[in-house]
Amino acid sequence: MTRVRWFFLGAASVILLAVLAAALLLRSARGFSAGEQPSAVEAWLARAARAAALPSDARSRANPVPNTPEVLAEARAHWADHCAICHANDGSGDTTIGRHTYPPSPDMRLPPTQKLTDGELFFIIQNGIRLSAMPGWGTGSAEDAQDSWKLVRFIRHLPQLTPEEKKEMEKLNPKSPQELKEEQEEEKFLKGEDTNEPSAQHRHH
């Protein structure tokens, strides 16, 4: 690399650091909050960090899992049970947790995600993204890798997800104790059972 190219690379790095420092200084005046929207500089840095974290050979990896209804059904169930809490059933990221991570969960139906290669999506699922809320789920097992490749197929399917599929996924989403109790009471009501029975009185010995 010539001295001129080194000079311009160094100058660009200095400018980038200065812009980042200025953005951080402005934010520090009112504190940092994960509830705020990332600035344009932070969003750019996050995308750059993600791109830099992806090895070149990951981009060219082909998905070994076939795109069949059976694979999509398995991946849909896996997504509903494990991924939807942050990414939502439809991949929008519109969940309580997804909206309040920093940066917020992206809408995975949109080009920034859909334009990634299958290999890049697989690598992100397996290894996560540093300085974000996305953890790495890879364990090194062949079965685990298969599950991740199936999720890649489902991510590709997100823009075409049907209302029927979303309704099916709602039944598979993890439920809190309160939600389970409400479902049980609703089932009793639909069966004509009394859900307002007084609780059993404690007996004193």
Secondary structure, DSSP 4 states (H G I P E B T S, - for coil): --HHHHHHHHHHHHHHHHHHHHHHHHHHTS---TTSPPPHHHHHHHHHHHHHHS-HHHHTPPP-S---HHHHHHHHHHIIIIIHHHH-TTSS--SHHHHHSSSPPP-TTSHHHHTS-HHHHHHHHHH--TTSS------S-HHHHHHHHHHHHHHHHGGG--HHHHHHHHTTS---HHHHHHHHHHHHHHTT--S-PPPPPPPP-
